[in-house]
Amino acid sequence: MKQSLRNYYFFIIIISLFTNSTFPWGDEGHSLIGRMSTQYFPKAMKEFTTYKDYLNEHSKDPDSRKKDDKSEGMKHFIDIDFYKEFQNGKMVFSKDSLLKSYTEKDINKNGILPWATLETYNKLTKAFKDKNKDKVLLYITDLSHYVGDGHQPMHSLTNYDGQLSGQKGLHFRYEITMVDANIKELETSFKYKEVEYVANPLNFIFAYITNTNILSSIVFDADTYAFNLCKQRTGDEYYRLLWFRTSYITKLEINDAAYDLACLIYSAWKDAGKPSFKKIK
């Protein structure tokens, strides 16, 4: 069993070396967020739970587009601590306003996740209004992915891979190897509550990204803790300890991602006039 795990870790490392893209939450994590979000839909959207299977299968699609669409990668993260406004607790939400202090190149380099999420939300709202099923399915899965990314601690900071703190590779260790190994426990951790209407989507998006950024320090501390005990950053014991120190926030972020996604889908549907599921063709 241990040998097979070592072979698995080696395979994963080799794959990651030959790709430039990251895998936020991995396919398993994104699928989990997508399908579980439908459980939060209110009674008025009961028929929309049929999107569960589609979200489960396609929430990972934006990652696949990175290979052919060079503009896709920047939509999956924001190094929010790059901005002095964020460091001072006064983050500017408007991209146009940020352009008065930073170049387009700077903003793109540090990721455009919140604005990509808002754009997708607006497109989903229009698709609901137009009752265009194909576009609803496209934008609902894109929104699922971007919301998931916004709840992944390593997608909200400059030291996204531990490369600045002597912990290189932490991004992959945390979001893929550790999460995939504990996906069944994550699936049983959901706590349901009623969705809320989001009146200001951009503020809502920045709020959860800010919370995610704050939680990132726990992941870094957990990696250091596991390494100090194991003297290596691989193996069963390292990942057991990493999960031991991060399971609470990981469950919290996965739960919040599914819930916040449901709130945004519900709000887009409501803004579109609450079209009947049967009329979306």
C-alpha positions in Angstrom: 0.0 0.0 0.0 2.8 2.4 1.0 4.7 1.6 -2.2 1.6 2.3 -4.3 1.1 5.6 -2.6 4.8 6.5 -3.2 4.3 5.7 -6.9 1.2 7.8 -7.0 2.9 10.8 -5.4 5.8 10.4 -7.8 3.4 10.3 -10.8 1.6 13.4 -9.6 4.9 15.3 -9.1 6.1 14.4 -12.7 2.8 15.6 -14.1 3.0 18.9 -12.3 6.5 19.5 -13.5 5.3 19.3 -17.1 2.4 21.7 -16.8 2.3 25.4 -16.2 -1.3 25.4 -14.8 -2.3 24.8 -11.3 -5.2 22.6 -10.3 -7.3 24.5 -7.7 -9.0 21.9 -5.4 -8.3 19.4 -8.2 -11.0 17.7 -10.2 -12.4 15.9 -7.2 -12.6 19.1 -5.1 -14.2 21.2 -7.9 -16.7 18.4 -8.7 -17.6 18.2 -5.0 -18.2 21.9 -4.7 -20.3 22.0 -7.9 -22.6 19.1 -7.1 -23.1 19.9 -3.4 -24.0 23.5 -4.2 -27.4 22.3 -5.7 -28.4 21.0 -2.2 -28.6 24.6 -1.1 -31.1 25.7 -3.7 -34.5 26.9 -2.3 -37.8 25.0 -2.9 -38.5 27.4 -5.8 -35.4 26.1 -7.6 -36.1 22.4 -6.8 -36.1 21.5 -10.5 -32.7 23.1 -11.0 -31.1 20.3 -8.9 -30.9 18.4 -12.1 -27.8 20.5 -12.8 -26.0 18.5 -10.1 -24.7 15.9 -12.5 -23.6 18.5 -15.0 -21.8 20.5 -12.4 -20.2 17.4 -11.1 -18.8 16.6 -14.5 -18.0 20.0 -15.9 -16.9 22.2 -13.0 -13.3 21.5 -13.9 -13.7 22.6 -17.5 -12.1 26.1 -17.1 -8.8 24.3 -16.1 -8.9 22.4 -19.4 -9.2 25.7 -21.4 -5.9 27.0 -20.1 -4.0 25.0 -22.6 -5.6 26.7 -25.6 -6.7 30.0 -24.1 -3.8 32.1 -22.8 -6.2 34.6 -21.1 -7.8 31.8 -19.0 -5.1 31.3 -16.4 -5.3 34.8 -14.9 -9.0 34.3 -14.1 -8.2 31.6 -11.5 -6.4 33.6 -8.9 -5.6 37.0 -7.4 -2.4 37.7 -5.5 -4.5 40.2 -3.4 -1.6 40.9 -1.0 0.3 42.5 -3.9 -1.9 45.5 -3.5 -0.9 48.1 -0.9 -4.6 48.9 -0.5 -5.3 45.4 0.7 -2.3 45.5 3.0 -3.7 48.6 4.6 -7.2 47.1 4.9 -8.7 49.3 2.2 -8.9 47.2 -0.9 -10.2 48.8 -4.0 -12.8 46.6 -5.6 -13.2 48.4 -8.9 -10.7 47.3 -11.5 -11.1 50.6 -13.3 -10.1 52.4 -10.1 -7.1 50.2 -9.6 -5.9 51.1 -13.1 -5.3 54.6 -11.9 -2.5 53.3 -9.6 -1.4 50.1 -11.4 -0.9 49.0 -15.0 -3.0 46.5 -16.9 0.0 44.3 -17.0 0.4 44.4 -13.2 -3.2 43.6 -12.6 -3.3 40.7 -15.1 0.0 39.3 -13.7 -1.5 39.2 -10.2 -4.7 37.6 -11.3 -8.2 38.8 -12.1 -10.3 36.2 -10.3 -12.9 38.5 -8.7 -13.6 40.4 -11.9 -13.8 37.2 -13.9 -16.2 35.8 -11.4 -18.4 38.9 -11.6 -18.3 38.8 -15.4 -19.4 35.2 -15.4 -22.2 36.0 -12.9 -23.5 38.7 -15.2 -23.4 36.4 -18.2 -25.3 33.7 -16.2 -27.9 36.3 -15.3 -28.4 37.2 -19.0 -28.5 33.5 -20.0 -31.3 32.9 -17.5 -33.1 35.9 -18.9 -32.7 34.6 -22.4 -33.7 31.1 -21.3 -30.7 29.8 -23.1 -29.9 26.4 -21.7 -26.5 25.9 -23.4 -25.2 29.3 -22.0 -26.8 28.7 -18.6 -24.9 25.4 -18.4 -21.6 27.0 -19.6 -21.7 29.9 -17.2 -23.0 27.9 -14.2 -20.0 25.6 -14.5 -17.6 28.5 -15.0 -19.0 30.2 -12.0 -18.7 27.0 -10.0 -15.0 26.8 -10.8 -14.2 30.4 -10.2 -16.0 30.5 -6.8 -14.2 27.3 -5.9 -10.9 29.0 -6.7 -11.8 32.0 -4.6 -12.1 29.7 -1.6 -8.8 28.0 -2.1 -6.2 29.7 0.3 -3.3 29.3 -2.2 -5.2 31.2 -4.9 -5.3 34.5 -3.0 -1.7 35.4 -2.2 1.7 36.1 -3.7 3.4 33.2 -1.9 1.0 30.8 -3.7 3.3 27.8 -3.8 5.4 28.4 -0.7 8.2 29.6 -3.1 8.9 32.6 -0.9 9.1 30.8 2.4 11.1 27.6 1.6 8.0 25.5 1.2 7.8 25.1 -2.6 5.3 22.7 -3.8 2.8 23.4 -1.0 0.1 24.4 -3.4 0.0 21.0 -5.0 0.5 19.1 -1.8 -2.4 20.8 -0.1 -5.0 21.1 -2.8 -4.5 17.9 -4.7 -2.7 15.1 -2.8 -4.2 15.9 0.6 -7.7 16.9 -0.5 -8.1 13.9 -2.8 -7.0 11.5 0.0 -9.7 12.9 2.2 -12.5 13.6 -0.3 -15.0 11.2 1.3 -14.7 12.9 4.7 -15.1 16.3 3.0 -18.3 15.1 1.3 -19.8 14.2 4.7 -18.9 17.5 6.3 -21.6 19.7 4.6 -24.0 21.7 6.8 -26.9 23.2 5.0 -28.5 26.5 5.5 -30.9 28.7 3.4 -29.4 30.7 0.6 -29.3 34.4 0.7 -29.8 37.0 -2.1 -26.5 38.7 -3.0 -27.3 42.4 -3.7 -23.7 43.4 -4.5 -21.9 40.5 -6.1 -18.5 42.1 -6.4 -18.4 43.0 -2.6 -19.6 39.5 -1.9 -16.8 38.0 -4.0 -14.1 40.1 -2.4 -15.4 39.3 1.1 -14.9 35.6 0.6 -11.5 36.0 -1.1 -10.3 38.2 1.8 -11.4 35.5 4.3 -9.6 32.9 2.3 -6.4 34.9 2.2 -6.5 35.3 6.0 -6.8 31.5 6.4 -3.8 30.8 4.3 -1.4 31.2 7.2 -2.9 28.1 8.7 -1.8 26.0 5.7 1.7 27.4 5.8 2.0 26.7 9.6 0.6 23.1 9.1 3.2 22.4 6.4 6.0 23.6 8.8 4.6 21.5 11.6 4.4 18.3 9.5 7.8 18.9 8.1 9.4 19.4 11.5 8.0 16.1 12.7 8.6 14.1 9.5 11.8 15.8 8.2 10.3 15.5 4.7 7.3 16.8 2.8 6.0 13.6 1.4 4.7 10.2 2.7 1.7 9.0 4.6 2.7 10.6 7.9 3.4 14.0 6.4 0.0 14.1 4.8 -1.8 12.8 7.9 -0.3 15.6 9.9 -1.1 18.2 7.2 -4.7 17.1 7.2 -4.8 17.0 11.0 -3.8 20.7 11.1 -5.8 21.9 8.1 -8.9 19.7 8.0 -11.1 22.3 9.8 -10.4 25.2 7.5 -10.5 22.9 4.4 -14.0 21.7 5.3 -15.0 25.3 6.1 -13.7 26.6 2.7 -15.2 23.7 0.7 -18.6 24.2 2.5 -18.5 27.9 2.0 -17.6 27.6 -1.6 -20.6 25.4 -2.3 -22.9 27.7 -0.3 -21.6 30.9 -1.8 -21.9 29.4 -5.3 -25.5 28.5 -4.6 -26.2 32.1 -3.3 -24.7 33.5 -6.6 -26.7 31.1 -8.8 -29.9 31.9 -6.9 -29.2 35.6 -7.1 -28.5 35.5 -10.9 -31.8 33.5 -11.3 -33.7 36.0 -9.2 -32.2 39.0 -11.1 -33.3 37.3 -14.3 -36.9 37.3 -13.2 -37.0 33.7 -11.8 -37.6 31.9 -15.1 -39.2 28.5 -15.0 -36.7 25.6 -15.4 -39.0 24.1 -18.0 -38.8 27.3 -20.1 -35.0 27.2 -20.3 -34.2 25.4 -23.5 
